[in-house]
Amino acid sequence: MYRPIRLPDKAARLRLRYNIGLQQIILMSKLDKLLEQVLRGSSDANTNFGDLCRLLRSLGFTERTRGTHHIFTKAGVVERVNLQREGNNAKVYQVRQVRAVIAKYKLGGE
C-alpha cells in the first residue's frame, strides 16, 4: 500500500510514495510517470501530445517539424518517430509506435 505525503514547494513537482512493506521512498517526476504510462499502455488515447514530445526529447531524440508532422530521430535508432496531434492528444497508433521503439532499444533507463 502506498500512502501519499504532501510535499513543500520545489518538491511538490515530484510525487513521493512511501512503501511501508519495503521501507522505500520513490520519487517520480512527471516524465517518469509518463514513461511508465506509455510502457504500460494503460491510456494510449489520453496521452497528451506536448508531454509525449517532451518525453522523446528527454530520451535524446531530436525534433523537426514539417507542417503538422513532428518527426523525431536519434542516433542508433533506425526508426523515425512521427507524431501528429489529435486535439490535445497524440494519435493512439503513434503512442503504440513510441512504446515499441522505447521497448526495442531499451530507452528510459530500464
Backbone hydrogen bonds, N-H to C=O, Kabsch-Sander energy under -0.5 kcal/mol:
donor,donor_aa,acceptor,acceptor_aa,energy
3,R,18,Y,-1.2
5,I,16,L,-0.9
11,A,8,P,-0.7
12,A,8,P,-1.0
12,A,9,D,-1.6
13,R,10,K,-1.5
14,L,11,A,-1.8
15,R,28,M,-2.0
16,L,14,L,-0.6
17,R,15,R,-0.5
17,R,26,I,-1.7
18,Y,3,R,-0.8
19,N,17,R,-0.6
19,N,24,Q,-2.2
20,I,1,M,-1.0
20,I,18,Y,-0.8
23,Q,19,N,-1.5
24,Q,19,N,-1.1
26,I,17,R,-2.1
26,I,24,Q,-0.5
27,L,25,I,-0.5
28,M,15,R,-1.5
33,K,29,S,-2.1
34,L,30,K,-2.3
35,L,31,L,-2.8
36,E,32,D,-2.3
37,Q,33,K,-2.4
38,V,34,L,-2.9
39,L,35,L,-2.5
40,R,36,E,-2.2
41,G,37,Q,-1.7
42,S,37,Q,-1.0
46,N,43,S,-1.0
47,T,44,D,-1.1
48,N,46,N,-0.6
49,F,88,N,-2.4
52,L,48,N,-2.1
53,C,49,F,-2.2
54,R,50,G,-2.2
55,L,51,D,-2.3
56,L,52,L,-2.2
57,R,53,C,-2.3
58,S,54,R,-2.1
59,L,55,L,-1.3
60,G,57,R,-1.4
61,F,56,L,-2.2
62,T,73,T,-3.1
64,R,71,I,-2.0
66,R,69,H,-2.5
69,H,66,R,-1.9
70,H,83,L,-2.7
71,I,64,R,-3.1
71,I,69,H,-0.6
72,F,70,H,-0.5
72,F,81,V,-3.4
73,T,62,T,-2.1
77,V,74,K,-1.9
78,V,76,G,-0.6
81,V,72,F,-2.5
82,N,80,R,-0.6
83,L,70,H,-2.9
83,L,81,V,-0.5
86,E,89,N,-2.9
89,N,86,E,-1.3
90,A,47,T,-2.5
91,K,84,Q,-1.2
95,V,91,K,-1.7
96,R,92,V,-1.8
97,Q,93,Y,-1.6
98,V,94,Q,-2.2
99,R,95,V,-2.3
100,A,96,R,-2.2
101,V,97,Q,-2.2
102,I,98,V,-2.6
103,A,99,R,-2.5
104,K,100,A,-2.7
105,Y,101,V,-2.2
106,K,103,A,-0.6
107,L,102,I,-2.0
